[in-house]
Every structure is written in C-alpha cells, then in structure tokens.
Amino acid sequence: MTGRPIPTKVYDTYWHFAAERMSIYYKRLVDQIGPWTQDPILRSYRFTNAYRAADRVSQYLIREVQYREDRSPAPVEVFFRTILFKLFNKIETWELIEHSLGAVSYQATDLDSISRILHEATRHGARIYNAAYIMPSPAFGFERKHDNHLALLARMVEDNLPTRLARTRSLEEVYRLILTYRGLGPFLAFQYAIDLNYSALMDFSETDFVVAGPGALDGISKCFADVGGLSAEDIIFLMAERQTEEFRRLGLRFDGLFGRALQPIDCQNLFCEISKYARVAHPDISGVSGRTRIKQQFKARKAAYENPFFPPKWGLKAVPEASTRHSHLRQCSFL
C-alpha cells in the first residue's frame, strides 16, 4: 500500500524550470543573440532542453544519422548507424569517421578501419566519447575501449538484433532485448531504446515505458521529501500525467514541443536537470548524490537551434517561423 508523495519546495521549481527552459528554446529559434532569460542560473550554466529530442546530439542523430535522404532505411542499416553513433554519442567522432571513410553503412563500412581511425585520433589526444554518459567498456577482450564497443556492435548485428527489434511489440520489449548485452546497464539500454524508437525501425509511444537514471533519482529525492512508497518510475509517470494541472496551478505557460506534451523520457531528463539546478537554487536540499556544484558553464552553440527536425512520425510542425507565436512567453525568475 502506498501513501501520498510529499513534495519539497524543489517540486515547484521543477515546473518553473521546465517552462523557462522551453521558453529559452523557442526564443533561440528566432534570436541567436539573446539574452533569452533573466534567470542567472540558466544564463550561467549548461542545461539540456526540456525535451530530449530537441538537444543538439539528439537532433544530429535524428536528422543526419537516421533520416537523411541518402541513408538506407533498411533495418540493419538504421540500427548499425544509430548504435555506432550512440556508442560514442559525439558528433565530432561520427564526422571524423565519415570524413575518413565516407558515408557510414553496414554494407560498406569496415569496423577495423573505424578502429584504426579512432586509435589514431586518441593517440593525438582527441576525445572520442561524449562525457554525458559514463560508457563502461564491455568485456570482449580488447585492450582499447573503443574496440570493445565496436565488437559489441558487431555482436548485435551478428545476433540479428535489428530484425528482432523490428518485430517487437513494445518499448519495454526493445529495452529488454538491448539489456541482454554486456556493458549496457539499465540506463544505457533505455537510452538506446529511445534513440532507436526515433528511427523508422519502430514506432512505439514514449508514454508506455521509462527507466530512471542516476541523475533522475537525485532529482526525485530533491523534489520529494517522501515518495509515498512509489517507485522512481511511478513518480516520473505521475509528473507526465500532472503536467497540465501543475503548469496551470503555477500560472506558467507551457505549449510543449510544437504541441507535443512532455513524455516520461522528458520528465526523467528534467529530474536530472533539476538535480543540477537545485545545487545553486536550493543548496539546502542535498539529495542523494551529495554533489554541490554545477560543472558545465553555458556556451551558446548556434547549430543546435537551426531548423529543428523531429521524427516525421510524430507529426510535429517544427519550423522556425512557428516559434514566433511563443515570443511572448514570460520570463520567470524563480530564485
């Protein structure tokens, strides 16, 4: 039997943060100079967008890796490109590979050649992994981390995973299949399931399944003094269900992502971001991680806000001109 969750003051900050971060997103579509907010924390530190699919790396994945017109839509090709990109999760690494070998393709791209390119890059001091995720090295017996990851990709394709994923009946089933592979814990397996679900390989609702990552667990612990016996995933679903009511209660305008409501994956990510934001806004709320500082300073990147592109199956009319409707969104400082 569960009780009723008891929110802290950070709970309301969660919704303010989501609204203001979304406001910034729309303003940047029509104004590359700014300022886009009066909030000193958002102006000083780097935070992801309210919607995961709107972030720079996700946008590149969707537009350039999954849906570019010259890319093959065959399941094995979509899977191969998506997982190769996500293993490193770094645009510069993908572009290095394509600059050296041409367009990435399962049929034409040799993994040994990729290995040599990445080894040479690291030998010269390049960072080939994005720091956003901790990427453990799967145990395939290779000395270099990236060789173990390439071996993981090869094993997945050899196991006919792309075809098996295309036959799944739910996002959770996708997640369960990915989770069987060494080196991929629950958080990464869920992230990869979401990334593959952006593509034409599958089309499941994001409302059906979610997995809370470490950052989200910290954010939840700051937003709630007591979760009333609910699981972290239950809390995330609760946030997704209550979003309209909470934005209305707080007098916040939130139009979603071109009309798309926050999905559980987005609410999960927002918990990660409020975990960081609260370190400055609410330093008296410690959470479970014990972290007290935000490491990444904000630096504007223009490319992330040019011509947003989302999975066509979502049916979003995401064009810059449409964002002018949101230019009047309030600037809310909630410190």
N, C-alpha and C positions, 0 to 999 in steps of 0.2 A: 504493500500500500504506500502510495506516495503522497507527500504533502504539497503545499503551495510554495513555489520558489520565492525567496526573499531577495529583492534587488537592493543593490547599493546605489550610491549616487552616480557611479560609473555607468549604470544601466541607461539613464537618460542621455549621458554623454555619447554612448554608442549610437543613438539615433541622430543626435546633432552631428556627430562626426560623419555618418553616412550621408546626411543631407548636404553638408558643406563640401564634402569630398566630391559628391556628384555635381554640385554647383560649379566647383572648380573645373571639372571635366568639360562641362558644356561651355563655360566661358573660354576655355583654352581652344576650343574648336573654332572660335571666331576672333580670338585675340591672342596672338602669340607673345605679346609683350607683358601684359598684366599691369599691376598686381591683380590677382584673381580672388584674394581673400584677405580679410583683416585679421584672421586668426594667426597669432605669432608662431604657434607650434607648427601649423600646416605650412607656413611660409618658410620655416627654418629647416624642417626635417622631411625626409622622403617617406611617403606612404603610398601604398598601391591604391588603385582605383576602387570604388565601391563594388564594381563588377569585375570579376577575374578576367573575363574575356576582353575587357577594354584595356588591359595593361599592355605595355609595349611588347613584351616577349610573346604573349598570347596572340596579339594582333599579327605579329610577324608569322607565327605558326599557322594561323588560320589563312591569312592572305597568301603568303609566299610558299609555304610548305604543303598545305593541304588543298587549296582551291585555285592556285594559279593555273591559267588556262592550258599551259603547256605541260602540266603534270598529269600523269596517268591516273585515272580513277580506280584502277584495279585494286582489290582489297589488299593484296600483298604489297603493292607499291605504296598505298596510303599508309599502311601500318609501318612499313620499313622507314619511310621518310619521317613520319611522326615520332616514332620511338628513337630513331637516330638523333633527331633534333632535340628531343626531350632528355635524352641521356646526359647531354651537356647543358641544355637549356640556355644556350648562349648564342646570340645572333652572329657574333663575330666568328665563332667556331664553325657554324654552318657555312658562312660566306667564305671562310678560308678553304673549306673542303670543296665547295662549288667552284671557286676561283681556280683551284688546282686541278680538279678532275672533271669539271663540267657538271651539268645538272645531275643531282643525285637520283639514282634509280636502282632498284633491287637487281634488275636485269643487267645493268651496265656498270655499276659502281662496285669496285673491289675493296673489301674490308681491309685487306692487307695494305693497300695503297693509302686508305684513310689512316691506318695505324702509323705508317711512316710519316705522313704529313703532320699528324698530331704530335708524334715524338719529336720531330724537328722543331715544331712550334714551342713545345715545352722546354726543349734544350736551349732555346733562345730566350727563355723567361716568360713566355706567354702563358696566360691563364686560360685554359680551355673549358673550365667549368664555371657556371654561374654560382655565385655564393648564396643564392636564395634558398637552395635546398642542400642539406648535408647528403652527399651521394656516397654511400658506402661502396666499397669495391666487392663485387660478387666473386666468390671463390672459384675461379676457373683455372687457377694455376699459373697465371701470367704475372710477371714482375710489375708491369706498368698498369695502373688503374684503368686507363682508357682501353687497353687491350682486353681486360676482363669485361668491360662494358660492351665492347664490340662482340665478344664471344657470347655474351648474354643475348644480344640482338640476333646473332646467327642461330643460337639455340631456339629462340622463339619462332623464327621463321621455319626452321627445320621441323619443329613440332606442329607445323601447320596452324599456329595460333591465329593468324589473320582470318583464315576461313572459319575457325571455331568461334572467334569473336563475332564475326558477321552473322552467325546463326544464334547468338544469344537472345534471350527474351527479356532481359532487364539490365539496368546499370549495375546492380549488385552482382549479377552473374558475370559481367565483364570484369568487375573488381576481383571476384573470387578466382577467376582464371589467371589474372595477372599476378595475384598474390602468391601463387604457387611457385613462382620463380625466385631463385636465390638472389639475395641482395636487395630485394624490393619489400620493404615493410609495409604496414597498413597505410601510412600516409602517402608514400610514393605510389603505391598501387592505385589508390583512389585518385590521385592527381593524374596519373596516366589514363585512367578510365575516363575522366572528364575530358582530357585532351583528345582522346580517340573519339569520344562522343561528339566533339565539334565537327569531325570529318564526315564524309559521306559513307563511311564504313558502317555506321549505325545511327540510330535516331531514337534515343530514349529521353524521357523527360528528366530534367535535373531535379525535379521535386521529389523523386522516388527514393533517393538514397544519398547518404552523406557519411563521411568519416571525419571525426575531429582530430586535427593535428596538434602538436605540442603547443604552438602559439595560441591556437583557439582555446585549449584547455586553460592556459594562463589568463586569457581574456575573459573566459566564463567565470573563473574564480574571482576576478575583479568586479564583474558586473553583478554577481550574486553572492550574498553572504551565506545563503543556503539554497541549494538547488532542489530541495524538497524530495530527494530520492530519485530525481530524474537523471538519466544518462546525459553525457555531453551531447550526443546526437539528438536526444529528445529536446534539449534546450535549443539547439540550432533550428530544429523544425518549428519549435514554438516561436522563435524570432521571425521566421519566414511567414508564419501564419498571422502574427500580430502586427506586421509592419504597417499596414494601412491605419490601423487603430492608433498605434503609437505615434506615427508622424502627425496624425490629426490631433491627438491629445497635446502634443508639444507645440502645435502651431507651425509645423515645418512643412514646406512644400517639397515634395519628392515625386517626380514624374517617372522615375525608373529609367531604364536604359532604352530610350526611344519607345517607351510604353511597356517594356518588359519589367516585371516585378523582380525584386531580389529573390534569387533562388537559394536553396540551402547551401550550395557551394559558396555563394557570395556572402551569406551570413557567417559561414565558417571563416572566410577570409577577413571579414570585418572584425570578428573576435580577435584574430591575430593582430590587426592594426590597432584596435582599441587597447590591446595589451601594451603596445609600444606607446601610444598616445598618452595613456594614463600615467606612464612613468614621469611625465612632466606635468600634466594637468592635475593628476591626483597622486602625488608622491606618497601620501599616507596610506594608500591602498596597495599592499605589497604583492598580492597574487601568489602564485606557486613557483614561479621561475626564480624570483629573487633579483631579477635584473632591474637596474635603476636608471640606466641611461639609454638614449636612442643613438645608435652609432652613425647611421647614414644621414648626411646633410642633403638638403634638396638641391638638385641641379636640373634645370629645365632641359628637356630633350624634345626638340621640335617634331621629330619623325613620329613620335608616339601619337600625335594628335592630328595627323593629316589623313583625311578621307577614311574614317573608321569603316571597318569591314567585319561583318559577323557572319556566322554560318547562314547561308541562304535559307535553310530550312526553318530558321527562326522567324522569317518574315518581317524583319525589322527594316524600317525605312531610315537607315542611318546615313544621312548625308549632312555635310556641314551646314547647309542652308537651313535645315530644320532646327538646328540648335539655336537660332536667333529667337525662337519662341521662349527660350529659357534664360534670356539675357537679364530678365528682371528678377531672377531668383535672389532671395535675400542673402545678405552676407551675415552669417550669425556667429558672433564670438561667444563662446560658452565657457570661458575660463572663470 
